[in-house]
Amino acid sequence: MTRTGPLPFVFVNMAMTADGKISTANRALSSFGSKRDLEHLYELRATADAVMAGARTAEVIDLKMGPGGKRFEALRLRNGLNRFNLRIVVSGSGSVDPNATIFQHRFSPIIVVTSSRAPATRLASLRKVADEVVVAGSQEVDFEFVFRHLRRQWNVRRLLSEGGGELNDAIFRAGLVDELHLTICPKIFGGRTAPTIVDGRGFRFLREAAMMKLKSMRRVGPEVFLVYA
């Protein structure tokens, strides 16, 4: 794979509890942020050409991955973007359910990203329902290749990633995240197996950790909204 051309600006948006969790230990995914946090999510989508999520997140949390209604469609147009964002679903093993609800809503293209670990039968099923299936990398998805491809083939200049933790881990370790938007919610979930905003393999040593710089911080009601570069 030849890595040529520019990368899109990649930013991550996540909400977490005060103890850093994004769901309870039983991984029963549900929205625990406020109405303002949900509006914030749609406002960020209104600045992005594409929205990306891992397969489980896309299937469980947000079945459509769309702009969020007429108000935010209008905001996208005012921002000089298409009315609807491109939708990207990621699974290194290709374990995206071709019958998932997201594929029933055809308002914008859907791209499935996977690796060569995905069986040919799964790829064939996904190609029937997705607008494109991108296979990049052997054991892990090669996100640098994928992001350059999205910029070149789909004109994606701003890409918003919405998790989950394993997807975030992969793009942080690849050094591809430009900005993190983080909402801290006043809840404690606990549980050593409860997922966090970045799970997966992680960084082995402190010196390898992804370093961030705080750009802004604001409190809205009981929640705190942070932006890191």
Beta strands, then each sheet from edge to edge (+ up, - down):
strand 1: 9-17
strand 2: 50-54
strand 3: 86-90
strand 4: 110-114
strand 5: 132-135
strand 6: 158-161
strand 7: 179-185
strand 8: 214-220
strand 9: 223-228
sheet 1: 5+ 4+ 3+ 2+ 6+ 1+ 7+ 9- 8+
end
